[in-house]
């Protein structure tokens, strides 16, 4: 009989900071039928334990004495591994060919029946960040609707804290475990470049004014660079740079909605705002330490409420996008689709902060 393509369901994405326990997934397999014909099949549920994410779109084909697996490229994957076993319930072993970068694998048929699965492997997720796998999601009632697409990024699990800001900017702040508030867009830009330098990463931002490129070293920028609110466009972003940066508005909303794991909640992680966000109705008129309420689907905290967050985007000449609502506003502002455009690059308020992101492989 002709071989048939089969779909392997992808397991939930996990991060380097979390352990992946045993799960149950469909495994592709082939078998020698009683009439001597090799058949392919799926739907065999075998509890297995792996350290990496299963691939999607796995298909199996047997031609002559060879078996071929093929699958969809996994976002952020740098390599893949094939595992196989002779029977359900027995240990699966890694193929001796090791890891490889392609999306297909061919080997000899070695026994009357064999079961397979494939895992993807990516770069280790930096501490304090979540891998937001790129793709396209539906975004009802959004500025970006009906669909939103981004490339993979690492997004900060929490808003930048006073302690992190103090280390990078040599600027002492009280309440070290609280998110950094009263920070302007210009200050957030400087933080991103300075932190990138401290960690040996190429900074994302340069400063170009009247045809003069002052480079990425904030110390070499004009002393007045962060004073004129009318010219945020003098800050130029290099999208290929691996350093820290502010998320774009699209990246922010995609991550706030839970990325590919989205449940289309009204708020980041829930339809019940009090579960995930501080707003005027539950904050006690103060902002709070990060991570005190539930995270969203990606394990990211406080993307609804607590501090409103800067994004990269400039609109109408010099107005910057802020997202997420905050502890001082009504809960409706915390909706993941809500946007604010009234902030200038020099604005700083006690309910405004930021989180950073980085490009992911």
Buried (B, 14 or more C-beta within 10 A) or exposed (E): EEBEEBBBEBBEBBBBBEEBEEBEBBBBBBBBEEEEEBBBBBEEEBEBEBEBBBBBBBBBBBEEEEBBBBBBBBBBBEBBBBBBBBEEEEEBEEBEEEBEEEBEBEBEBEEEBBBBBBBBBBEEBBEEBBBBBBBEBEBEEBEBEEEBEBBBBBBBBBBBBBBBBBBBBEEEBEEBEBBBBBBBBBBBBBBBBBBBBEEEBEBBBBBEBEEEEBBBEBEEBEEEBBEBBEBBEBBBBBEEBBBBBBBBBBBBBBBBBBBBBBEEBBBBBBEEBBEBBBBBBBBEEEBBBBBEBBBBBBBBBBBBBBBBBBBBBBEEEBBBBBBBBBBBBEBEBBBBBBBBEEBBBBBBBEBBBBBBBBBBE
